[in-house]
Amino acid sequence: MGFINGFLSYLLLLIIFVVVSGAAIFLGITIRKSTNAKAEKAGSETGETGSSQG
């Protein structure tokens, strides 16, 4: 019984880590897309192309 409780405890912890990590990745991607859109809009207003691929 102790093994099952320990296993379930670690499984719950793993699920929590996965959910928090997924939320952080989603939020990071959303913020990055928003920032890129703002930079592209500001660049088009000033006449810059905004493409700095190396």
trRosetta pair geometry for C-beta under 8 A, 3 or more apart (Angstrom, degrees):
i j d omega theta_ij theta_ji phi_ij phi_ji
1 4 5.8 -54 -152 35 35 111
1 5 6.5 34 152 -18 67 106
2 5 5.7 -54 -148 37 33 111
2 6 6.3 32 155 -17 66 107
3 6 5.8 -58 -149 39 30 110
3 7 6.1 31 154 -20 66 108
4 7 5.7 -53 -144 37 30 112
4 8 6.2 27 158 -16 65 108
5 8 5.9 -57 -145 40 28 108
5 9 6.2 33 154 -24 63 108
6 9 5.5 -54 -148 33 30 115
6 10 6.5 23 157 -11 65 105
7 10 6.1 -60 -151 40 30 104
7 11 6.1 31 152 -21 65 110
8 11 5.4 -52 -142 38 33 115
8 12 6.3 37 157 -20 65 103
9 12 5.9 -53 -151 34 28 110
9 13 6.5 28 150 -18 61 107
10 13 5.4 -52 -147 37 36 115
10 14 6.3 41 152 -22 66 102
11 14 5.6 -50 -149 34 32 113
11 15 6.5 33 152 -19 63 103
12 15 5.7 -52 -149 35 33 112
12 16 6.4 35 152 -20 64 104
13 16 5.7 -52 -150 34 32 112
13 17 6.5 33 152 -18 64 105
14 17 5.7 -54 -149 36 32 111
14 18 6.3 31 154 -19 66 106
15 18 5.7 -54 -147 36 31 111
15 19 6.4 30 155 -18 65 106
16 19 5.9 -56 -147 37 30 109
16 20 6.2 25 157 -14 66 109
17 20 5.9 -58 -144 41 28 107
17 21 6.0 27 158 -18 65 111
18 21 5.8 -56 -143 40 27 110
18 22 6.2 29 157 -20 63 109
19 22 5.8 -56 -147 37 28 112
19 23 6.4 27 155 -18 63 107
20 23 5.8 -55 -148 37 30 111
20 24 6.4 30 153 -20 64 107
21 24 5.7 -55 -147 36 31 111
21 25 6.3 31 155 -18 66 105
22 25 5.8 -53 -146 36 30 110
22 26 6.3 31 156 -17 64 108
23 26 5.7 -55 -146 38 30 112
23 27 6.2 29 156 -18 65 109
24 27 5.8 -55 -144 39 29 110
24 28 6.2 32 155 -21 64 108
25 28 5.7 -55 -146 36 29 113
25 29 6.4 28 157 -17 64 106
26 29 6.0 -56 -149 36 28 108
26 30 6.3 28 154 -19 63 110
27 30 5.7 -57 -147 38 30 113
27 31 6.2 28 157 -17 66 107
28 31 5.9 -56 -145 38 28 108
28 32 6.2 28 157 -19 64 109
29 32 5.7 -56 -146 37 29 111
29 33 6.3 29 157 -19 65 106
30 33 6.0 -55 -148 35 28 109
30 34 6.4 27 154 -18 62 108
31 34 5.7 -57 -150 37 31 113
31 35 6.3 31 153 -19 66 107
32 35 5.7 -54 -146 37 31 111
32 36 6.2 31 155 -18 65 106
33 36 5.7 -54 -145 37 30 111
33 37 6.3 32 155 -21 64 106
34 37 5.8 -54 -149 35 29 111
34 38 6.5 28 154 -17 63 105
35 38 5.8 -55 -150 36 31 110
35 39 6.3 28 154 -17 66 108
36 39 5.7 -56 -145 39 32 110
36 40 6.1 32 156 -20 66 107
37 40 5.7 -53 -144 37 30 111
37 41 6.3 30 155 -19 63 106
38 41 5.7 -55 -148 36 30 111
38 42 6.3 27 155 -16 65 107
39 42 5.7 -54 -144 40 31 109
39 43 6.1 32 154 -21 65 109
39 50 6.7 137 133 -140 92 123
40 43 5.6 -54 -144 38 30 112
40 44 6.3 29 157 -19 64 105
40 50 5.3 105 -117 170 65 171
41 44 5.9 -54 -146 35 29 108
41 45 6.6 31 153 -21 62 106
42 45 5.8 -54 -151 33 32 114
42 46 6.6 14 157 -5 65 109
43 46 6.1 -66 -147 45 31 99
43 48 4.0 -83 -162 76 88 106
43 49 7.0 -39 157 82 124 15
43 50 3.8 102 119 -67 167 112
44 47 7.6 52 -168 -73 30 19
44 48 7.5 -89 -63 60 27 65
44 50 7.3 -40 -49 -18 70 132
